Amino acid sequence: MRRLRYNVAMSLDGFIAGPKGEYDWITPNSGIDFAALYRQFDTLLMGRLTYDAMRAKGMSAKGMGMKAFVVSTTLKPEQHPDVTIIARNVPEAVAALKAQPGSIPQKDIWLCGGGALFRCLLDAGLVDSVEVSVFPVLLGSGVPLLPVGRRASLHLEESKTLPSGILMLKYAAAPKPLSSARPTSAKPKSAKPKSVRKRTA
Ligand SMILES: NC(=O)c1ccc[n+]([C@@H]2O[C@H](COP(=O)([O-])OP(=O)(O)OC[C@H]3O[C@@H](n4cnc5c(N)ncnc54)[C@H](OP(=O)(O)O)[C@@H]3O)[C@@H](O)[C@H]2O)c1
């Protein structure tokens, strides 16, 4: 089963784009090694608005050396021959995509946004990893990392700070059960009750 990784840039106040889709805060001199990132994936999966934003920037999945799948009920497939449009049964289609063999050696599927599609796939239990590069900016409003909805627990796998002030965080979306995360034989240090010191006025 291929892994589906939501990997995005986010402002410190939790937005992946400004209120008008602004992304000027995602600076090219951020220090993020985009080439190394791209090498980990062979497939892009995105919502229609993210696809629109990519095209407006002159970017294409082909140019990034990947196949692209766009979730949309409004795009006409014949007008977008370079991508595969997923129009219905989104969780089922994405589960089938994850089950397909990818490149050899195996590469992952990049869920590159946006928040709306992330919400749908997170709720369906299909997202394996949530990877956020926190940029040192407060946008005040915009497109949220994730629209309002159900709670999901995460497990921190990696964190790295770049000299540019960006904090790169990687979480597993399906955390390990508590019993396997902590050895059961280890006694907590504070097992012996501490003596209570009486306060003198
Ligand atoms: N900072 C970053 O790293 C980053 C990454 C990605 C995107 N972005 C930004 O985020 C913004 C877009 O994000 P967004 O959350 O607003 O939108 P989005 O998820 O990219 O796109 C939403 C659209 O995708 C389709 N869609 C999504 N989920 C669907 C579902 N379950 N079933 C059917 N259709 C579904 C619908 O298209 P139809 O209306 O055609 O049906 C919906 O209107 C853009 O401004 C983009 O630049 C930033």
The ligand as a Gaussian input file, in Angstrom:
#p B3LYP/6-31G(d) Opt

LIG

0 1
 N        0.649000      26.370000       1.275000
 C        0.614000      25.259000       0.558000
 O        1.552000      24.443000       0.609000
 C       -0.586000      24.988000      -0.310000
 C       -0.771000      23.717000      -0.852000
 C       -1.901000      23.490000      -1.624000
 C       -2.822000      24.482000      -1.848000
 N       -2.624000      25.702000      -1.325000
 C       -3.617000      26.758000      -1.542000
 O       -4.864000      26.326000      -0.984000
 C       -5.934000      26.861000      -1.769000
 C       -6.890000      25.741000      -2.172000
 O       -7.281000      24.958000      -1.065000
 P       -8.827000      24.697000      -0.696000
 O       -8.846000      23.920000       0.562000
 O       -9.555000      26.002000      -0.741000
 O       -9.369000      23.857000      -1.926000
 P       -8.960000      22.446000      -2.635000
 O       -9.112000      21.313000      -1.706000
 O       -7.674000      22.600000      -3.352000
 O      -10.097000      22.411000      -3.767000
 C      -11.451000      22.344000      -3.416000
 C      -12.174000      21.809000      -4.625000
 O      -11.729000      20.494000      -4.903000
 C      -12.820000      19.664000      -5.199000
 N      -13.003000      18.758000      -4.052000
 C      -12.272000      18.739000      -2.901000
 N      -12.704000      17.740000      -2.106000
 C      -13.689000      17.129000      -2.769000
 C      -14.520000      16.014000      -2.482000
 N      -14.399000      15.320000      -1.341000
 N      -15.444000      15.650000      -3.388000
 C      -15.544000      16.322000      -4.547000
 N      -14.796000      17.382000      -4.877000
 C      -13.875000      17.776000      -3.992000
 C      -13.991000      20.604000      -5.411000
 O      -13.865000      21.036000      -6.761000
 P      -15.151000      21.361000      -7.700000
 O      -15.677000      22.658000      -7.196000
 O      -14.581000      21.416000      -9.080000
 O      -16.110000      20.218000      -7.510000
 C      -13.679000      21.719000      -4.440000
 O      -14.306000      22.944000      -4.786000
 C       -5.295000      27.567000      -2.959000
 O       -5.221000      28.962000      -2.677000
 C       -3.883000      26.999000      -3.007000
 O       -2.937000      27.888000      -3.564000
 C       -1.521000      25.978000      -0.549000

